[in-house]
Amino acid sequence: MKSTTALSLGMRLVALVLGVRAIVYLPTFGWTLRRLADEPKQLPFAVSMGMAIALSLAAAWLLFRFADRLATRFISSDDEIGLKGYDDPSVRREVFQLALRIIGAVCIAFSIPQFVGQGIVRIVTYSSFQMQLWLHLVPGIISFCIGVYFLKGGELLVRIAYGREHAPNERTGT
């Protein structure tokens, strides 16, 4: 199995999880919309929840639909992953880096509803801006940034886990 194939598969699985997480909030969103007539102050909450669901579904669709393209963008050398030789430290390093990329996709996917639904809605709805900023908005941003770093391969973590001696040669790629 090629590295890009495995990452693409992982991204599609993440997309499915993200889509399911968004879909489960549709009944709550509908209930919130019905309450708007009686409680108009819930409008910012309803808008942000709708945005979080819509963005999550859009991200899930894009991730699912374009997983192959995204995988080739993040993996420069498409080496074959031979799990038979998993005892070889260089193979363990490649598999670990692939897993980091998949986890990165999960972090990014989960940061979207956290950032929009938890962060922005609380800042708009409540008057304690600083508390809401640090409790809800910042964690979403941090999760997104960590996800991007992991998706790019998390080279520092790979070096910490496996050292430099098993790293492929930068010039030759082997």
DASUL-V146295 format. One record per run of one state. SS is the DSSP state (~ for helix, > for strand, _ for the rest). FROM is the first residue (numbers start at 1). LEN is the number of residues. If there is no record, write none. Layout:
SS & FROM & LEN
SS & FROM & LEN
//
This chain:
_ & 1 & 1
> & 2 & 1
~ & 3 & 21
_ & 24 & 2
~ & 26 & 10
_ & 36 & 4
~ & 40 & 26
_ & 66 & 1
~ & 67 & 8
_ & 75 & 5
> & 80 & 1
_ & 81 & 2
~ & 83 & 3
_ & 86 & 3
~ & 89 & 37
_ & 126 & 3
~ & 129 & 23
_ & 152 & 3
~ & 155 & 8
_ & 163 & 12
//
